[in-house]
Amino acid sequence: MRASAFGPMADGRVLNGKVPGKPGRMGAIGLRMSRRVGGWSLFVLIACGLLAGAPARALDPDRAIGQLTHVWYENQLPQGTVLSIAQRKDGSIWLATYGGLVHYSGAEFDDIDPRMAPALKSTAITVVYVDHDGTLWIGTLNGGLYRSRGRELEPVALPANIKSVFGIVQSGSSGAIWLTTNAGVARMGANGVRLLDEVSGFPPRGFYRAIVADATGGVWIAADGVGVVHWHDGQVETFDTKRGLPTNEVYSLAIAHNGTVWAGTQAGPVFYRNGHFERDPRAAALDGKRIYSIYGDRDGGLWFAPLGKGICRLTAARFDCDNTLSGMLGETVRSMFEDREGNLWMGTTSSGVHRFSDSKLVTVTGAMDSNAVRAVYQDSAGTLWVGTDGAGLARYEDQTLVPAKAINAKLPSLLIRAIQSDATGNLWIGSTEGVSRIAPDGTVRNFGIGNGLPGSIVFAFAPGRDGGMWVGTLQGVAKIIGDKVDVIAGTRGDDTRALYEDADGRLWIGERSGLRCARDGVVDQCGTDGMPGMSVFAFHPEANGDLWLGTSLGLMRIRKEVVQAFTKRAGFYGDAVFAMLDDDDAHVWVSSNRGIARMAWSDIDALDRGTLAQAEPHWYGKNDGMLSQQANGASQTPAWRTRDGRMWFGTADGVVIVDPKHGRMNRMPPPVAIERVLVDGREVAVNRIGRIGPGTERIELHYAAMSYVAPAAVIYRYRIDGFDRDWIEAGASRTASYTNLPPGDYVFRVIAANNDGVWNTDGARMAFTIVPSWYETWWLRTLVALIVIGLLAAIYRLRVWRLQERERELTRQVVQRTQALHDANAELKRIAALDGLTRIANRGAFDQRLREALLAHAASGTPLAVLMCDVDAFKAYNDTYGHLAGDVALTAVAGALAKALHPDADLAARYGGEEFAILLTDCDAYRAASVATRILEAVRKLAIDHRSSSTALHVTISIGLAAVIPCATESPEALLHRADEALYRAKADGRDRMVGGLVWA
């Protein structure tokens, strides 16, 4: 077999990586730029160009089977037995079931049975196969053979004694189609169909379980009880137990990527070499096992389906099996198929079809009581430790989580919150019942409240420069040196979630309620405001002295004691950041309740410079391999970067691995097809749509992009050329609807992108024409237009005559109505000058009247006065009695003001809110003061209760007075300003009084 391009994955004890807290991001911009274009970034750019047109790789051989994305399709099929799987050139997947032929393009499984395809005479489909030309071949039980070059099925003529077809392959050299049938082996060539019997060297007619074709033109057939039959250039050779087979009961055959023939027998798998079959010692665990299915992927891996052992895979580096997959336990796999993207499909006897795909991220779990991971840490020996919420401490070993049973037996709690180690090799465990210090020899020393800890729930550790260990608890911070526990007095009662000791010996303390620092027993706010209103969960130092904080509101940075928030501008819309990891490849990774996100440092730099207004992290979730999208946090070590560069994030269901150096990108543009067209609810064949109408009201188009790595992440755009101005962003929707399209020629186009944003910009298109109705034709429209023009001309002439007749009548009416209109306008002006609530003059009317009075009095040389009145404590009145009572009070006050004035000479107006203005004509300051006194008394006599007033027990007003003998240039604003100033003095002097302004000429 060809060796895999990737080497074996290191297990948990040989990880080499990065010391926690070591800066992963260079401070200088120039160094950042060098890093971005160098190393892996440059390699990835080159690789992207070279691999853009290359076929997709097989499933990652470095991952355990259980770490692949596994999707089980069970109830979507018409019947649970899937005997054969194939993929057409348009990307669609086809399944052979006993309940009919099944078509799948990423959303729903479509059943094709004799009701939908009358040419099909049997619902029991035994095999599907796509030949080199793209023709789909369908074999049935007791229904013969069919083929489809487009969308229609057509029967294929076979000899009368052939009723059932069980296997189909195409010979590489001649292009002939080979069939295994109820009547024996048949070969379809240019000269027709020929049955191959004993005369041709084949064994007596029996049951053939499998048939495959090799690259040299040979055909290999598994014959029941006989062994393996090989045909090549007309020569037939039979292999049985004398030629290396462990048994003559052969169930399956496969051609490996390097051309090696493998056989699955009742006694295990074997492969052909140098004229005979032999066992592979790497797969010795399968010796004696019945192998119903076997498949060779394009990277050289071999997949086996042994009875009772689940699914097994043999690669150049490893052999593993998994018998824990949902729907596979106790199942018999009847078919396997690798599609163009590298996804592996498996059809079973009763549980439908299963799909295995690569994902961006890998989730690791273990056979434990809980896989909720709260802490991740790699010690100096390379062991990766995982703390769980209920299953205690575990190690990462052989791509799974293995409970540390001996240690767990000595821990006071299995609810782990933090893990750390010190310089002497001790492993420190924080749990809900205190601290456990595990010595290299395995002895455990537990610390709790009885030993001096301020709180029992421990969330954080930080090694001290003096060899001690800082401990953050729910009730404060302590340091453990040896067996002595010292509490920082200023932190007692503080819910501590993160700790970090910087190079200067200052301890940074992340709390649920903000940020604190401690040095030499003194606790302060780190030179900041203490960041109130947020929780601090993580610290991430940089070489340039910057300190990044993961908080409940997003990312924060402290640079020279200045806090800079990277929240909404950085794409964190209230998302808590539990951990920050630098991948040393120009990105920072964070964990959150929203999932795991990657963000470019260059985007943060651009936000700093102001050249980028908004950045958006790339979020990863269930579509990318996370079993749970909720990353755990609110403690010290919910994520870790190991020395091999991989990043590990604790989640509510397992630990998620991010490997930036081995990111697998789906570079294959997804094939796009228009699958269905509904015209006014009636289905029309896509290849026959042509001309539609007339009178079409609704066209519904169903399309699909055949990408199966993450079907839910496929997105679409569509448009109708000549109708839509631009592409319509359809998201994941697979349907486009148009209503009442006008008659004309159209081209519908749809394009799609796979889960990695790789677009098929050619997409699929469909041309059609909407035929106009007879009343929409050009000649009818022209005739109708001429008739309409003639009618309009006649109507016009008639209309002109009638208008002339009415002109005289209208002239008489105009004279009568002009007077009525004049009267109505006068009434409207009067109404417009009134305040809607108090029914006295409004501000506009007052301002107009004041301007007119100033001009008149300037001409006559007589004085006038203005009173500005304000209801005392009116807001308190509204708050106490309500706005409705306030409106009643204002109306009463307005009435009192109006009654105190000369109705013909003076004017009272509501000037705004609870403020009133009064104009007194031919009035000097002394008479104005008398009027003001009369008004004060009139309001008091209203006796409107006002228990919230500090002035009196009833409603009162304050009045400011200004009088003037105006000149021609007198300003209304100046007079009002003087009265307003007097009003403010009246309020300042205690309210319920009048204060007069100076009289001037």
RARA-V45544 format. One record per residue. N is the residue number from 0. RES is the residue in one letter. PHI is phi as a letter, one per 40 degrees, with the letter a starting at -180 (none if undefined). NEAR is the number of other C-alpha atoms within 12 Angstrom. D_LAST is the distance of its C-alpha to the last C-alpha in whole Angstrom. Layout:
N	RES	PHI	NEAR	D_LAST
N	RES	PHI	NEAR	D_LAST
This chain:
0	M	none	26	113
1	R	c	21	111
2	A	c	22	109
3	S	c	26	105
4	A	c	20	103
5	F	b	26	101
6	G	c	16	103
7	P	c	21	103
8	M	c	23	100
9	A	c	28	100
10	D	c	24	101
11	G	c	32	99
12	R	c	24	101
13	V	b	22	101
14	L	c	28	97
15	N	b	22	96
16	G	a	30	92
17	K	b	26	89
18	V	c	24	88
19	P	c	34	85
20	G	g	32	82
21	K	c	26	83
22	P	d	27	80
23	G	b	31	81
24	R	b	35	78
25	M	c	28	78
26	G	c	23	75
27	A	c	16	75
28	I	c	19	73
29	G	c	12	76
30	L	c	19	79
31	R	c	23	77
32	M	c	21	78
33	S	c	20	81
34	R	c	26	82
35	R	c	26	81
36	V	c	18	83
37	G	b	18	86
38	G	f	17	88
39	W	c	23	88
40	S	c	24	85
41	L	c	19	87
42	F	c	19	90
43	V	c	23	88
44	L	c	16	87
45	I	c	15	90
46	A	c	18	92
47	C	d	21	89
48	G	c	13	90
49	L	c	13	94
50	L	c	19	94
51	A	d	20	92
52	G	b	15	94
53	A	c	17	97
54	P	c	20	98
55	A	c	30	97
56	R	c	33	99
57	A	c	38	100
58	L	c	44	99
59	D	d	41	98
60	P	c	39	102
61	D	c	35	100
62	R	c	41	99
63	A	c	35	101
64	I	d	38	101
65	G	c	36	99
66	Q	c	39	96
67	L	c	36	96
68	T	c	36	94
69	H	b	37	96
70	V	b	30	95
71	W	b	24	97
72	Y	b	32	97
73	E	b	26	100
74	N	c	17	99
75	Q	c	21	97
76	L	c	33	101
77	P	c	31	103
78	Q	a	31	106
79	G	c	33	106
80	T	c	37	109
81	V	b	42	108
82	L	c	47	111
83	S	a	44	109
84	I	b	45	106
85	A	a	40	105
86	Q	b	38	102
87	R	c	32	102
88	K	c	25	100
89	D	c	33	97
90	G	g	29	97
91	S	c	36	97
92	I	b	41	100
93	W	b	43	103
94	L	b	52	104
95	A	b	51	108
96	T	b	41	108
97	Y	c	32	111
98	G	b	29	108
99	G	h	40	107
100	L	c	46	106
101	V	b	41	102
102	H	b	33	99
103	Y	b	34	97
104	S	b	33	94
105	G	h	35	91
106	A	b	28	90
107	E	b	25	92
108	F	c	25	96
109	D	b	24	97
110	D	c	26	101
111	I	b	33	103
112	D	b	28	106
113	P	d	19	108
114	R	c	14	106
115	M	c	19	103
116	A	b	21	106
117	P	d	16	109
118	A	c	23	111
119	L	c	31	111
120	K	b	30	114
121	S	a	33	114
122	T	c	32	111
123	A	c	37	113
124	I	c	43	111
125	T	b	45	114
126	V	a	47	112
127	V	b	41	109
128	Y	a	42	110
129	V	b	32	108
130	D	c	27	110
131	H	c	21	109
132	D	c	18	108
133	G	g	20	106
134	T	c	27	108
135	L	c	41	107
136	W	b	45	111
137	I	b	49	111
138	G	b	50	114
139	T	b	41	115
140	L	c	31	118
141	N	g	24	120
142	G	b	33	117
143	G	g	38	118
144	L	b	44	116
145	Y	b	37	113
146	R	a	30	111
147	S	a	27	107
148	R	c	21	106
149	G	b	20	103
150	R	b	23	102
151	E	b	22	105
152	L	c	26	108
153	E	b	23	111
154	P	c	24	115
155	V	b	27	117
156	A	c	18	121
157	L	b	26	123
158	P	d	23	127
159	A	c	17	127
160	N	c	18	128
161	I	c	28	125
162	K	b	27	123
163	S	b	35	121
164	V	b	43	119
165	F	b	41	118
166	G	a	47	117
167	I	b	43	116
168	V	a	41	116
169	Q	b	36	116
170	S	c	29	118
171	G	c	21	117
172	S	c	18	119
173	S	c	23	120
174	G	g	22	117
175	A	c	27	120
176	I	c	38	118
177	W	b	41	120
178	L	b	47	120
179	T	b	44	122
180	T	b	41	123
181	N	c	30	125
182	A	b	27	128
183	G	h	34	128
184	V	c	44	126
185	A	b	38	125
186	R	b	32	124
187	M	b	27	122
188	G	b	18	122
189	A	c	11	123
190	N	c	9	126
191	G	h	16	125
192	V	b	21	125
193	R	b	26	128
194	L	c	28	129
195	L	b	26	130
196	D	b	19	133
197	E	c	14	136
198	V	c	13	138
199	S	c	23	134
200	G	g	20	135
201	F	c	31	133
202	P	c	30	134
203	P	d	20	135
204	R	d	24	132
205	G	a	22	130
206	F	c	28	126
207	Y	b	38	124
208	R	c	42	121
209	A	a	47	119
210	I	a	43	119
211	V	b	42	117
212	A	b	38	118
213	D	c	28	118
214	A	c	23	116
215	T	c	22	120
216	G	g	25	121
217	G	c	31	122
218	V	b	44	122
219	W	b	46	122
220	I	b	49	123
221	A	c	45	124
222	A	b	37	127
223	D	c	27	127
224	G	g	27	130
225	V	b	31	131
226	G	h	41	128
227	V	b	48	127
228	V	b	39	128
229	H	b	35	127
230	W	b	31	127
231	H	a	24	127
232	D	f	16	128
233	G	g	17	131
234	Q	c	18	132
235	V	b	23	132
236	E	b	25	132
237	T	b	30	132
238	F	b	36	130
239	D	b	31	131
240	T	c	22	132
241	K	c	17	135
242	R	b	24	132
243	G	h	26	130
244	L	c	37	128
245	P	c	31	128
246	T	a	34	129
247	N	c	31	129
248	E	c	34	127
249	V	b	42	124
250	Y	b	43	120
251	S	a	46	118
252	L	b	47	118
253	A	a	44	115
254	I	b	36	115
255	A	c	32	113
256	H	c	27	111
257	N	c	22	113
258	G	g	25	116
259	T	c	33	118
260	V	c	41	119
261	W	b	46	118
262	A	b	55	120
263	G	b	49	119
264	T	b	47	122
265	Q	c	29	123
266	A	b	29	124
267	G	h	39	121
268	P	c	48	119
269	V	a	49	122
270	F	b	37	121
271	Y	c	30	123
272	R	a	20	125
273	N	f	11	128
274	G	g	18	130
275	H	a	26	129
276	F	c	31	126
277	E	a	31	125
278	R	c	26	123
279	D	b	24	120
280	P	c	16	120
281	R	c	20	116
282	A	b	30	116
283	A	c	19	119
284	A	c	23	117
285	L	c	35	118
286	D	d	27	121
287	G	g	24	123
288	K	c	30	120
289	R	c	32	120
290	I	b	39	117
291	Y	c	43	116
292	S	b	45	113
293	I	a	45	113
294	Y	a	42	111
295	G	b	38	110
296	D	c	40	106
297	R	c	34	105
298	D	b	31	105
299	G	g	31	108
300	G	c	41	108
301	L	b	51	110
302	W	b	50	109
303	F	b	49	112
304	A	b	46	112
305	P	c	39	114
306	L	c	34	115
307	G	g	24	114
308	K	b	30	112
309	G	g	34	109
310	I	b	42	108
311	C	b	40	109
312	R	b	40	108
313	L	b	39	110
314	T	b	39	108
315	A	c	24	109
316	A	b	27	108
317	R	a	28	108
318	F	b	29	110
319	D	a	33	108
320	C	b	29	108
321	D	a	27	105
322	N	b	23	107
323	T	b	22	103
324	L	c	25	101
325	S	d	24	100
326	G	g	29	102
327	M	b	36	105
328	L	c	22	107
329	G	g	22	110
330	E	c	33	110
331	T	b	36	112
332	V	c	44	110
333	R	b	43	112
334	S	a	44	110
335	M	b	39	107
336	F	a	39	105
337	E	b	39	103
338	D	c	35	100
339	R	c	35	99
340	E	c	39	96
341	G	g	35	98
342	N	c	36	98
343	L	b	43	101
344	W	b	42	102
345	M	b	48	105
346	G	c	43	106
347	T	b	41	108
348	T	c	31	110
349	S	b	29	108
350	S	b	30	105
351	G	g	40	103
352	V	b	46	102
353	H	b	42	100
354	R	b	39	98
355	F	b	39	98
356	S	b	42	95
357	D	c	41	94
358	S	b	40	90
359	K	c	36	88
360	L	b	41	88
361	V	b	46	91
362	T	b	46	91
363	V	b	42	94
364	T	b	39	95
365	G	a	31	98
366	A	c	17	100
367	M	b	28	98
368	D	c	22	97
369	S	a	29	93
370	N	b	37	92
371	A	c	42	88
372	V	c	49	88
373	R	b	52	85
374	A	a	51	86
375	V	b	47	88
376	Y	a	46	89
377	Q	b	42	92
378	D	c	36	94
379	S	c	28	95
380	A	c	24	99
381	G	g	27	97
382	T	c	30	97
383	L	c	47	95
384	W	b	46	94
385	V	b	54	92
386	G	b	56	90
387	T	b	47	90
388	D	c	33	89
389	G	h	27	92
390	A	b	35	95
391	G	g	42	94
392	L	c	49	95
393	A	b	46	96
394	R	b	39	98
395	Y	c	37	97
396	E	b	26	101
397	D	f	29	102
398	Q	g	32	99
399	T	a	33	99
400	L	c	39	98
401	V	b	33	100
402	P	d	30	100
403	A	c	28	100
404	K	c	18	102
405	A	c	18	104
406	I	c	32	100
407	N	d	29	99
408	A	c	18	101
409	K	b	22	100
410	L	c	35	96
411	P	c	28	95
412	S	a	31	93
413	L	c	38	93
414	L	c	36	89
415	I	c	47	89
416	R	b	51	85
417	A	a	52	86
418	I	b	48	88
419	Q	a	46	89
420	S	b	39	91
421	D	b	32	91
422	A	c	21	93
423	T	c	21	96
424	G	g	21	97
425	N	c	28	96
426	L	b	37	94
427	W	b	49	91
428	I	b	54	91
429	G	b	53	87
430	S	b	44	88
431	T	c	34	86
432	E	b	30	89
433	G	h	40	88
434	V	b	50	90
435	S	b	45	93
436	R	b	39	94
437	I	b	29	97
438	A	c	21	100
439	P	d	20	102
440	D	c	14	105
441	G	g	21	103
442	T	c	19	103
443	V	b	23	99
444	R	b	27	97
445	N	b	32	95
446	F	b	37	91
447	G	b	31	89
448	I	c	24	87
449	G	c	15	90
450	N	c	23	90
451	G	h	27	87
452	L	c	37	85
453	P	c	36	81
454	G	a	35	82
455	S	c	35	85
456	I	c	37	83
457	V	b	47	83
458	F	b	51	81
459	A	a	53	81
460	F	b	49	83
461	A	a	45	83
462	P	c	35	85
463	G	c	29	84
464	R	c	20	85
465	D	c	16	87
466	G	g	18	90
467	G	c	27	88
468	M	b	41	87
469	W	c	45	83
470	V	b	58	83
471	G	b	54	80
472	T	b	47	80
473	L	c	36	78
474	Q	b	31	77
475	G	h	40	77
476	V	b	48	78
477	A	b	48	82
478	K	b	38	84
479	I	b	35	88
480	I	b	21	90
481	G	g	19	94
482	D	b	19	94
483	K	c	19	91
484	V	b	26	87
485	D	b	26	84
486	V	c	30	81
487	I	c	33	77
488	A	d	21	76
489	G	c	23	72
490	T	b	37	73
491	R	d	23	75
492	G	g	23	74
493	D	c	32	73
494	D	c	35	74
495	T	c	43	75
496	R	b	48	76
497	A	a	49	76
498	L	b	47	77
499	Y	a	43	78
500	E	b	30	78
501	D	c	28	77
502	A	c	17	79
503	D	c	15	77
504	G	g	19	78
505	R	c	25	75
506	L	c	39	76
507	W	c	47	73
508	I	b	49	73
509	G	c	51	72
510	E	b	44	71
511	R	c	35	70
512	S	b	26	67
513	G	h	34	66
514	L	b	42	67
515	R	b	38	69
516	C	b	36	71
517	A	b	33	73
518	R	a	22	75
519	D	f	14	76
520	G	g	19	76
521	V	b	17	72
522	V	b	25	70
523	D	b	24	67
524	Q	b	27	65
525	C	g	27	66
526	G	g	19	63
527	T	b	20	61
528	D	c	18	59
529	G	g	27	63
530	M	f	33	62
531	P	c	19	61
532	G	g	15	62
533	M	a	27	65
534	S	b	38	68
535	V	b	44	70
536	F	b	48	74
537	A	a	50	75
538	F	b	46	75
539	H	a	44	76
540	P	c	33	76
541	E	b	28	76
542	A	c	20	77
543	N	c	19	74
544	G	g	22	72
545	D	c	25	70
546	L	b	33	71
547	W	c	43	71
548	L	b	45	70
549	G	c	48	71
550	T	b	44	69
551	S	c	37	68
552	L	b	32	66
553	G	h	38	67
554	L	c	44	68
555	M	b	39	66
556	R	b	30	67
557	I	b	30	66
558	R	b	22	66
559	K	f	15	65
560	E	g	20	63
561	V	b	18	61
562	V	c	23	62
563	Q	b	24	62
564	A	c	29	62
565	F	b	36	64
566	T	b	28	64
567	K	c	21	62
568	R	c	26	62
569	A	c	34	66
570	G	g	30	67
571	F	b	34	67
572	Y	c	23	65
573	G	g	23	65
574	D	c	31	69
575	A	c	39	71
576	V	b	47	73
577	F	c	48	76
578	A	a	50	77
579	M	b	46	77
580	L	b	49	80
581	D	c	38	80
582	D	c	37	83
583	D	f	36	83
584	D	b	35	83
585	A	g	34	79
586	H	b	29	78
587	V	b	36	77
588	W	b	41	78
589	V	b	49	77
590	S	b	51	78
591	S	a	43	76
592	N	c	32	76
593	R	c	31	75
594	G	h	38	78
595	I	b	47	79
596	A	b	38	77
597	R	b	35	77
598	M	b	31	74
599	A	c	29	74
600	W	c	32	73
601	S	c	28	72
602	D	c	27	70
603	I	c	34	68
604	D	c	25	68
605	A	c	18	66
606	L	c	24	64
607	D	c	20	63
608	R	c	12	63
609	G	g	13	60
610	T	c	13	63
611	L	b	16	63
612	A	c	18	61
613	Q	a	21	63
614	A	b	27	67
615	E	b	23	69
616	P	c	34	73
617	H	c	25	76
618	W	c	28	77
619	Y	b	36	80
620	G	a	31	82
621	K	c	29	84
622	N	c	33	85
623	D	b	39	86
624	G	h	34	88
625	M	c	38	86
626	L	c	34	88
627	S	b	33	85
628	Q	c	31	81
629	Q	c	34	80
630	A	c	43	81
631	N	c	44	81
632	G	a	47	79
633	A	g	41	77
634	S	a	48	79
635	Q	c	50	80
636	T	b	53	83
637	P	c	52	83
638	A	a	50	83
639	W	a	47	86
640	R	b	43	87
641	T	c	40	90
642	R	c	31	92
643	D	c	30	93
644	G	g	28	89
645	R	c	35	89
646	M	b	43	87
647	W	b	49	87
648	F	b	51	85
649	G	c	54	85
650	T	b	45	84
651	A	c	34	85
652	D	a	31	88
653	G	g	47	90
654	V	b	50	89
655	V	c	51	88
656	I	b	42	89
657	V	b	40	87
658	D	b	29	89
659	P	c	30	87
660	K	c	23	90
661	H	b	28	92
662	G	c	25	89
663	R	b	34	91
664	M	b	33	89
665	N	c	39	90
666	R	c	31	90
667	M	c	35	91
668	P	d	36	89
669	P	c	43	90
670	P	c	37	92
671	V	b	39	90
672	A	b	39	91
673	I	c	37	90
674	E	c	36	92
675	R	a	28	91
676	V	b	33	89
677	L	b	27	89
678	V	b	31	88
679	D	f	21	86
680	G	g	16	88
681	R	b	17	91
682	E	c	19	93
683	V	b	23	94
684	A	d	23	96
685	V	d	28	94
686	N	c	20	96
687	R	b	18	97
688	I	c	26	93
689	G	f	21	93
690	R	b	24	91
691	I	b	31	89
692	G	h	26	88
693	P	c	23	87
694	G	g	22	85
695	T	c	26	85
696	E	b	21	82
697	R	a	24	82
698	I	b	32	84
699	E	b	28	84
700	L	b	37	85
701	H	b	36	87
702	Y	b	41	87
703	A	a	44	89
704	A	b	48	89
705	M	c	48	92
706	S	b	44	91
707	Y	b	45	92
708	V	c	44	91
709	A	a	37	88
710	P	d	33	88
711	A	c	28	85
712	A	c	31	83
713	V	c	38	84
714	I	b	36	81
715	Y	b	41	81
716	R	b	34	79
717	Y	a	41	79
718	R	a	29	78
719	I	b	31	79
720	D	d	21	79
721	G	g	17	78
722	F	b	22	76
723	D	c	18	74
724	R	c	10	72
725	D	a	13	73
726	W	c	22	75
727	I	c	24	74
728	E	c	20	74
729	A	c	23	77
730	G	g	23	77
731	A	c	26	80
732	S	c	26	80
733	R	b	35	84
734	T	b	30	83
735	A	b	32	81
736	S	b	27	80
737	Y	b	25	79
738	T	b	20	78
739	N	f	20	78
740	L	c	28	79
741	P	c	24	79
742	P	d	26	82
743	G	i	26	83
744	D	c	22	85
745	Y	b	26	84
746	V	b	22	85
747	F	c	36	84
748	R	b	34	84
749	V	b	41	83
750	I	b	39	83
751	A	a	42	84
752	A	b	38	83
753	N	c	36	86
754	N	c	35	85
755	D	b	31	84
756	G	g	24	82
757	V	c	26	84
758	W	c	27	84
759	N	c	29	86
760	T	c	23	84
761	D	c	19	87
762	G	f	28	87
763	A	b	32	89
764	R	a	26	88
765	M	a	32	89
766	A	c	24	89
767	F	a	29	88
768	T	b	24	88
769	I	c	28	86
770	V	c	22	88
771	P	c	23	85
772	S	c	18	86
773	W	d	14	88
774	Y	c	16	84
775	E	b	20	83
776	T	c	16	85
777	W	c	14	84
778	W	c	12	86
779	L	c	15	85
780	R	c	16	81
781	T	c	14	82
782	L	c	15	84
783	V	c	16	81
784	A	c	14	78
785	L	c	14	80
786	I	c	14	80
787	V	c	15	77
788	I	c	14	75
789	G	c	14	78
790	L	c	15	76
791	L	c	14	73
792	A	c	14	73
793	A	c	14	75
794	I	c	14	72
795	Y	c	15	70
796	R	c	14	71
797	L	c	14	71
798	R	c	15	68
799	V	c	14	67
800	W	c	13	69
801	R	c	14	67
802	L	c	15	64
803	Q	c	14	64
804	E	c	13	65
805	R	c	15	62
806	E	d	14	60
807	R	c	13	60
808	E	c	14	60
809	L	c	15	57
810	T	d	15	55
811	R	c	12	55
812	Q	c	15	54
813	V	c	16	51
814	V	c	14	50
815	Q	c	14	50
816	R	c	15	49
817	T	c	15	46
818	Q	c	13	44
819	A	c	14	45
820	L	c	15	43
821	H	c	15	40
822	D	c	14	40
823	A	c	14	41
824	N	c	15	38
825	A	c	14	36
826	E	c	14	37
827	L	c	13	37
828	K	c	16	33
829	R	c	19	33
830	I	c	17	35
831	A	c	19	34
832	A	c	27	30
833	L	c	25	32
834	D	c	26	32
835	G	c	21	36
836	L	c	24	36
837	T	c	31	34
838	R	g	23	34
839	I	b	35	30
840	A	c	35	28
841	N	c	32	28
842	R	c	27	26
843	G	c	22	26
844	A	c	27	25
845	F	c	34	22
846	D	d	28	21
847	Q	c	19	22
848	R	c	28	20
849	L	c	36	17
850	R	d	26	17
851	E	c	22	18
852	A	c	36	15
853	L	c	37	12
854	L	c	25	14
855	A	c	23	15
856	H	c	29	11
857	A	c	25	10
858	A	c	17	13
859	S	c	17	13
860	G	g	21	9
861	T	b	25	10
862	P	c	32	8
863	L	a	43	11
864	A	b	46	12
865	V	b	53	15
866	L	b	57	18
867	M	b	48	20
868	C	b	49	23
869	D	b	43	27
870	V	c	45	30
871	D	c	40	31
872	A	f	30	35
873	F	c	34	35
874	K	c	22	37
875	A	c	21	40
876	Y	c	31	40
877	N	c	26	41
878	D	c	17	43
879	T	c	18	45
880	Y	b	21	45
881	G	g	16	45
882	H	c	18	42
883	L	c	15	44
884	A	c	21	43
885	G	c	29	39
886	D	c	23	39
887	V	c	22	40
888	A	c	34	37
889	L	c	41	34
890	T	c	30	35
891	A	c	29	35
892	V	c	42	32
893	A	c	42	30
894	G	c	26	32
895	A	c	30	31
896	L	c	45	27
897	A	c	34	28
898	K	c	22	29
899	A	c	26	27
900	L	b	30	24
901	H	c	19	24
902	P	c	16	26
903	D	c	13	25
904	A	b	18	21
905	D	b	30	21
906	L	a	38	22
907	A	b	44	24
908	A	a	46	25
909	R	c	39	27
910	Y	c	33	25
911	G	i	22	29
912	G	f	27	32
913	E	c	34	31
914	E	b	32	27
915	F	b	43	25
916	A	b	46	21
917	I	b	49	20
918	L	b	51	17
919	L	b	43	16
920	T	c	39	15
921	D	f	29	14
922	C	b	33	13
923	D	c	32	11
924	A	c	32	12
925	Y	c	24	15
926	R	c	24	17
927	A	c	39	16
928	A	c	29	18
929	S	c	24	20
930	V	c	34	21
931	A	c	41	21
932	T	c	29	24
933	R	c	24	26
934	I	c	37	26
935	L	d	34	27
936	E	c	26	30
937	A	c	27	31
938	V	c	37	31
939	R	c	29	33
940	K	c	19	35
941	L	c	26	36
942	A	f	20	39
943	I	c	28	39
944	D	d	22	42
945	H	a	31	40
946	R	c	21	43
947	S	c	22	42
948	S	c	27	38
949	S	c	19	38
950	T	c	25	35
951	A	a	21	37
952	L	c	19	40
953	H	b	25	38
954	V	c	40	35
955	T	b	43	32
956	I	b	49	28
957	S	b	44	25
958	I	b	49	22
959	G	b	46	19
960	L	b	46	15
961	A	a	46	12
962	A	b	42	9
963	V	a	40	6
964	I	b	33	5
965	P	c	34	6
966	C	b	23	7
967	A	c	19	11
968	T	b	18	12
969	E	c	25	10
970	S	c	22	13
971	P	d	30	14
972	E	c	17	16
973	A	c	22	13
974	L	c	37	12
975	L	c	34	15
976	H	c	22	16
977	R	c	30	14
978	A	c	39	15
979	D	c	33	19
980	E	c	27	18
981	A	c	32	18
982	L	c	38	21
983	Y	c	29	23
984	R	c	25	22
985	A	c	29	23
986	K	c	28	27
987	A	c	19	27
988	D	c	17	27
989	G	h	22	30
990	R	g	29	29
991	D	f	37	29
992	R	a	36	25
993	M	b	39	22
994	V	b	38	19
995	G	b	37	16
996	G	c	34	13
997	L	c	23	10
998	V	c	24	7
999	W	b	20	4
1000	A	b	21	0
